[in-house]
Amino acid sequence: MADEQKTAPARPKQVNEINPKQDLKVRVTGTLVSVENDSVSLDDSTGTVEIFLEDDMIDGLEEGQRVRVFGRVLPTPDSFEIQGEIVQDFSNVDPELQSRVKKIVSTK
C-alpha cells in the first residue's frame, strides 16, 4: 500500500494567495461575479479568478451567489485559472461567523 498515490488535499486559499507554481488543489470561497457556459468568475475580495466547470455543475449557479469551490490550479502564461471539481452553495453561510470559526480552529 506504500505505492498508493494519495490525492492532494484542497488547501483553503484566498485568490491573492494562490501560487500556480506551488499550489495544486485549492478551495476558495466568494461571490460569483459572472456565470458563462463553461466557467464562472469568483471574487473573494482579494481578487477574481476564472473557474472552469462541467455543464452540470453550472446549472443553478447565478451571479451574486456565494459559493465555495474545490479545484485544481492550472497555470496560464499570465496568471492561473481553476478547474472546478466541487461547487458548494454558501448562500446561507454567514461570512463573519465562518471567519471567526476559522480563526478559532486555526489556533488549535
N, C-alpha and C positions, 0 to 999 in steps of 0.2 A: 504494500500500500504506500510505500515511501515514494513510488513513482507517480502517484496520482497528482494531477495538476489541480490546484485549488483556484477557484475563481477569485479574482481580486475584489476586495470589498469596495463599495461605492462610498468614498470619503465625503463627508459634508464639507462643502466649499461655498464661498461667495464667488461670484463671477470674476471679480478683480483678483482673486487669489489663485485661480486656475492656471497652472503652468503646463502647457501641452507637451513639454519635453519630459515632465516628471509624472504628471497625473494620468492614470489610465482610466479609472472609473470614478465618477463623482456623483453627488446628489446635490441639487440646487433647488431652492425654494424661492418663488417670486410670482410676479403678476404677468400674465400673458398680454403682450402689447400688440401682437398680430398673430393671426391664425391663417395659414395658407393651405394649399392642397397636400403638401408633403412635409411641412415644417411649421414651427411656431417660434416666435421671438419672446424670450422671457427676460424680464427686468427685475433684478433683486435689490435695487437702489445703489449697488456698487458698479453696475454695468449691465449690458444687454448681451445675450448670446442666442444664436440661432440653433434650434434643436430639431433635428430631422426625426420624424416619426412614421410608423406604419399607418396606413389608411384607417384601420380600425381603432387606433389609438387617438386619432384626431377627432373622430366622431364625438360630438358632445362638448368639445372644448370651445370656449369663446373668449374674445378679448375682454380683459378686465378680471378674468378668473384667476384666483390664486391657486397655484399647484406646486407640487414637489415632483421633480423628475430625477430618475436614476438613469445614468447613461455613460457611454464610452466617449472619451475625449478624442477628437480627431484633429490633428494639426492641419492648418491651411498655410499657404505662403505668407499671409499677413497676420494670422491670429490662430483661431481654432473654432470648431463647432462641436456639437454633441450629437451622437446617435442615441436617441432616447430608447430605453428598454422598458421602463415602467413610468407611468404617469399617475400620480395620486392627486385627487381633488382636495385642496386645502382651504376651500372657501369658508368652511366652518371652524377653522383653527385660528385662535386668537394669536396674532403675531407677537404681541407683547408677552403673553403668557408663555408661548413657545420659547422666546428668547430667555426669559427668566429660568425656565426649566433647563435649557441648555447650559446656562451658567452654573446652576446647582450641580448638574450631572458631571460637568467637566472638572469640577473641583474635587471630585471624589476619586 
